[in-house]
Amino acid sequence: MFNKLLPGAFAILIATTSFAMAENASGVVKSVDVAAMTLTLEDGLVVQLPAASKDQAAKLKAGDKVKVEWEKKGNVNEASSVTME
């Protein structure tokens, strides 16, 4: 019976670890670089903003309180949403 359960458990482990999980962060904006489409929070988190949000990025400024949903992709933290708090 153990031999039958082990492959199934292993498959579940592989399936659950292969999907990236979105992270959430709340904080105060330290800086925004509209040309590079990056947002830096005061805690040091730097996220790449979606290209479609260029208008929103232009409205953000240092001192704004935001909530960021992001995902690590390679060496880049890609934001999927940024909302004002």
Order of alpha helices (4+ residues) and beta strands (2+ residues): alpha-beta-beta-beta-alpha-beta-beta
